């Protein structure tokens, strides 16, 4: 029997706002995620290029 070295990490969606209110020439969206076990907060700036 082998031990699994892969740990499952789940981030939960907390909030999303449009980015143009905060970054004039930057992000299209700002997303906030949370992982409760390690208490990690992830702030994503999403930019869509066409």
Helices and strands as residue ranges (DSSP letters): E 12-18, G 19-21, E 29-35, E 40-46
